């Protein structure tokens, strides 16, 4: 486990801390010809050497696997990703890198994730509660408030695509966490903060229906999260 944490820290430092945004843009523009790509791989190699204490006699195979695979994965990402698929390739890129790190750890230490110990009643209950709070609640709220959805919308809508949905998911998740950790005061702060940001929408709009629509959606969102948080705690006490 210690080896995995060391090489994971080296990866995080190399991919996020010591890789400037201009390097990323340079790699995307010049791809395999980019010098920044090789600087990036070089930094990974140096960090990896530091964390394995330059013990290449023991870890030479793992070192080669990590650095070589990192280069290949990065090059594939540069050539295969498109503007619309950048997020997908970013996630896939990180999953592949970490998979290699896990494999290398297994080679030396037999590090493994105890799947059996993760599948417990409490963990499954928490997973179900989170899914209910984020995704299921979103669908239920949408069904409930659809009947009041204001038909008149501004032609020049500056709202980000699906922003409302993601904001709702995050706010319910935060409220759920605050409830199960017994930080009710934070819920009041979150509600106040949202009210401040929404104040412009409510005051600039002359449509009373839109104002009521936003308020109903907010109250339902917070209400579902609080209810599910309390329900989760009650069921948890019974286990």
C-alpha positions, -999 to +999 in steps of 0.1 A: +000+000+000+028+024+008+044+019-026+011+026-043+006+058-023+041+070-032+037+065-070+002+079-069+015+110-052+042+113-079+015+110-105-006+137-089+023+161-086+035+154-122+001+156-139-015+184-119+009+204-098+040+206-120+022+208-154+013+244-164-017+251-185+006+265-213+023+231-215-011+214-220-020+238-248+014+233-264+010+195-263-025+198-279-011+220-307+021+202-315+012+167-302+042+143-305+065+171-317+059+191-285+089+196-263+066+201-234+054+166-238+089+153-231+094+178-203+062+165-188+074+129-190+108+139-177+092+155-146+072+123-140+104+103-142+123+125-117+094+125-093+091+087-095+128+083-089+125+105-058+097+086-043+112+052-049+145+066-035+164+060-068+161+022-061+161+012-098+178-021-089+146-032-073+119-011-091+134-009-127+106-028-143+079-008-126+097+024-134+098+015-171+062+004-172+049+036-156+069+060-177+064+042-210+027+037-205+023+073-194+039+085-226+018+061-248-015+071-230-007+108-233+001+105-270-030+085-277-051+111-259-035+140-279-043+123-312-077+109-304-094+135-283-117+161-300-130+194-286-163+177-276-146+146-261-120+164-240-138+156-207-142+119-216-106+116-226-094+134-195-113+108-173-101+079-194-065+092-193-065+093-155-082+059-152-056+043-174-027+059-155-040+048-121-047+013-135-010+011-144+000+023-109-022-004-093-007-030-116+028-020-107+020-020-070+006-056-074+039-066-090+059-057-059+036-057-028+005-077-037-015-046-029-052-052-035-085-036-027-106-057-003-139-057-024-157-080+001-152-055+029-165-027+008-198-044+001-215-040+035-250-030+045-238+005+056-219+012+025-248+000+002-272+021+022-250+052+018-246+045-020-284+042-023-290+074-003-265+093-024-281+081-057-316+089-043-304+124-033-286+133-066-302+115-096-336+101-084-346+133-067-337+153-098-362+132-119-389+134-092-385+172-088-386+176-126-418+156-129-434+176-101-426+211-113-430+205-150-467+215-148-456+249-136-427+254-161-429+289-175-434+287-212-419+322-220-382+320-221-357+346-231-343+342-266-308+352-255-304+327-227-269+330-212-274+300-189-248+272-193-261+239-207-275+217-180-261+241-154-294+240-134-293+203-132-258+201-119-264+229-094-294+210-081-274+178-078-245+195-059-268+215-036-287+183-026-255+164-021-241+192+001-274+193+022-274+156+026-238+156+038-246+185+062-276+166+076-258+133+082-228+151+098-252+172+120-241+206+105-276+221+101-262+256+103-244+250+070-277+243+053-289+278+063-257+293+049-261+273+016-297+284+013-287+321+020-259+319-005-281+305-032-307+332-025-281+359-030-270+345-064-306+339-075-317+374-063-307+389-097-328+364-116-358+370-093-356+408-093-348+413-130-376+391-141-411+406-143-426+372-147-441+362-113-445+326-126-407+323-131-401+336-095-425+311-080-411+283-102-375+289-090-387+290-053-407+258-056-377+240-072-353+253-045-376+243-017-383+208-032-345+203-037-336+212-002-367+193+012-358+161-006-321+163+006-331+169+042-357+142+042-333+116+027-306+126+051-328+121+081-342+088+067-306+076+061-297+083+097-328+065+110-322+034+089-285+035+098-293+034+135-314+002+129-285-017+113 
